[in-house]
């Protein structure tokens, strides 16, 4: 984030938005296409590569490194966390509150990463203690995160992991909608976005219509329906959390920006600070809920005594919950980093990309049934994601080309 002296309204703050090289290269390449229709394909590719390289060099290497690491964390840790949730139930775990608690029990992990960030990143300094208004903001995000985790815990109790991940693909639609409503300047909604929302929603409906083919033994129709509804609700809340987190970066953490081009990467420690505060808040809410409305912490000992997964017993129980906490925190850290460096919609897109990874892994590890309807839903989900990417790239090309033409007219 950085201050600028343009003639726009508002508080004069601008949040860094990601511009991937292909998008940055596209306007120049398209203008060449219209001006030189007979240019060979090799020459076109060469021009695109050269302009892409220039766009890549416009950002410091640390920016791209952090973005790749954040995206990689989302695409690996979140699927692992989803599979571990299903493994917890398969191994004999029954408490939704305990599973929700384990997700946020790993809050010390980002806290431990803060110290090396302060030592190694240039210009990184603690922004603690946060102002009262920001504390309330963190508490709100923590409460929403605790509710989101509980919804997903209920969903995985009654749905196969492959089905739950397919339904969770709806988070892309919710991320696009909430991103547009809450942080308008960075999350535009065009025809491709609407098309992706409709297509992915159709995929979710197909899964709902095929609910009888993959129901676990002992799960009633009402329980399956409850898991389905809570999965959709959790996906909606997930998209809302993405948008509110971006709004927190844009509005409340604007003072952490600088005027250099690498402000986003050099101030990446604010991502860790926000995650520590939000996760700690969610941990407090979930701990209170487990003590008041759940079975209490004593239920962990009872479950561990009869646990069957991960080698069984207390060791297997601790391993499953421990890895669940670690993978969830790494996934959230990656998602928060993508929101900070990119946007809410980019985080929603990557969240949808993990759907086929989780679905295929669930079929292999847990032997989830994969009916024709679920395969069709998976194909439709990937189609919707691809439609969004193509349309979003085209919209970015047009916007950049219009800005370039406007700049040339101003100079002339």
Secondary structure, DSSP 8 states (H G I E B T S, - for coil): -EE---S--TTSEE------HHHHHHHHHHHHHHH-TT--HHHHHHHHHHHHHHHHHTS-HHHHHHHHHHHHHHHHHHHHHHHHHHHHHHTT---HHHHHHHHHGGGHHHHHHHHHHHHHSTT-----S--HHHHHHHHHHHHHHHHHHHHHHHHHHHS-HHHHHHHHTTHHHHHHHHHHHHSGGG----HHHHHHHHHHHHHHHHHHHTTTSS--TT--HHHHHHHHHHHHHHHHHHHHHHHHHHHIIIIITGGG--SSTTHHHHTTHHHHHHHHHHHHHHHHHHHHHHHHTSS-THHHHHHHHT--STTSHHHHHHHHHHHHHHHHHHHHHHHHHHHHHS-HHHHHHHHHHHHHHHHHHHHHHH-----HHHHHHHHHHHHHHHHHHHHHHHHHHHHHHHHHHHHHHHH-
